[in-house]
Amino acid sequence: MRSTDQMHRTIAVLTLPQRIISLVPSQTELLHDLGLGERVVGITKFCIHPEEWFRTKTRVGGTKKVDIEKVRALKPDLIIGNKEENERADIEALEKEFPVWMSDVKHLRDAVNMIAEVGNLTGTLPAANDILQKIADAFGTLKPLPDFRTAAYFIWKDPMMVAGGDTFISDMLSRCGLINAFADRTERYVEIGPAELAAADPDMILLSSEPFPFSEKHIPEFNMICPGSPVRLVDGELFSWYGSRLVQAPAYFSTLLAGLVPPDLAAR
């Protein structure tokens, strides 16, 4: 069969691929939840969910540095990657030898399309549709903040980096009723300094658990820069993973928002 991926590339794929490699953690978890089991033969060292696969599946390097020889040894009939997660040079090398289907996810609708197409590619469309229904139901329960407030979402410490407007994270913020304080920047991930953060003066600062593992010890530094802005540690997987983990995201967002809404607003 022939398929057009999210980078508008047409690739030829076996009707039911039997040797699949995933180069993206969130899509690896999706393949598991689609019930692909032994048909997935390779993952990256960052594909930590499910834990059983992390322990037992062959790892083919990282998302940014794929071990081409390990991929060749696995003889895949389908490789699934992502425009942002994977290096262009790696993908160009792999597509010379194997079918490589690429996702490009910036919004929830892109994630929905990706899940449906991966289900179609792998012959697991009923399972994909079940996941998509659960995602739709979950987001249907999410109530954004009653008054929009700005947020700076940090993904890295040294240098300080925040999510820009053209990212999946920014779309998730907007669904929570939060305005990305750096949405107007052209970079997808924006390097900033303390002065820029102070000038933006966001209503809140969110420190992600990934890719940099922010923890409680980092909060005082941000309190010093923006004394009036509450600082929260947040689960980066639930803000940035665009596979089947999206089923869990709205409930997490609701709990997070409940801790941010003043009692007078919560009563409205």
GITA-V352255 format. One record per helix or strand of 3 or more residues. SS is the DSSP state (h for helix, s for strand). FROM is the first residue (numbers start at 1). TO is the last residue. If there is no record, write none. Layout:
ss=SS from=FROM to=TO
ss=SS from=FROM to=TO
This chain:
ss=s from=2 to=4
ss=s from=10 to=12
ss=s from=20 to=22
ss=h from=25 to=33
ss=h from=37 to=39
ss=s from=40 to=43
ss=h from=51 to=56
ss=h from=68 to=74
ss=s from=78 to=82
ss=h from=88 to=94
ss=s from=100 to=103
ss=h from=108 to=122
ss=h from=125 to=140
ss=s from=149 to=156
ss=s from=161 to=163
ss=h from=168 to=175
ss=s from=178 to=180
ss=s from=189 to=191
ss=h from=194 to=200
ss=s from=204 to=208
ss=h from=216 to=225
ss=s from=230 to=234
ss=h from=236 to=240
ss=h from=246 to=258
ss=h from=263 to=266
